[in-house]
Amino acid sequence: MHSIAWWPTLIVLAVATFTDLRSRRIPNWLVLPFMLAGIAVSGWLHGWSGIGQSLLGLGLGTVLLGILCWLGGMGMGDLKLCAAIGAWIGPMQLMFALVITGMAGGIMVLCWAAAGGFLGELFQGAGDLVFGFTKRGLRPHPELVLSNPLTRKMPYAPAIAIGTIVSFFS
């Protein structure tokens, strides 16, 4: 959306990635002020249209990742981080960033599962998620959710960081 968005975003992504890797959490004290600052800076630089674009980016990040949170496959910290990034970069750049994030996350999870020796389990679970909707409907999978302590959990902030950073260079 604006040229100064890259440096505060880079700082927040670095801290979010570090905390997510260390504790599997992205703290509110990091993302909520960043989100509000994105709206304020957009308004300061572009007036009401900047605020509108910022709110559209925030809303898009909230809705798209909110679905994944509701299904139990992503944490609220990831959702808030993407919504805050959307407030800084707007909806169009956020869409591109999320596509790259999805690709980066897919590659990361494949490498993680291969290195951990549970690639077959990963594909079985993914198949159950995709093809199990006919039995389950739109309810979350009973076992493949973050709230299940036996489910493997991968920090997703590194993928969000990769997708967002790549979006600044394209």
Sequence and secondary structure as in RCSB ss.txt:
>XXXX:A:sequence
MHSIAWWPTLIVLAVATFTDLRSRRIPNWLVLPFMLAGIAVSGWLHGWSGIGQSLLGLGLGTVLLGILCWLGGMG
MGDLKLCAAIGAWIGPMQLMFALVITGMAGGIMVLCWAAAGGFLGELFQGAGDLVFGFTKRGLRPHPELVLSNPL
TRKMPYAPAIAIGTIVSFFS
>XXXX:A:secstr
  GGGHHHHHHHHHHHHHHHHHHS   HHHHHHHHHHHHHHHHHHHHHHHHHHHHHHHHHHHHHHHHHHHTTSS 
HHHHHHHHHHHHHHHHHHHHHHHHHHHHHHHHHHHHHHHHHT HHHHHHHHHHHHHTHHHHTTS  SSSSTT TT
S     HHHHHHHHHHHHT 
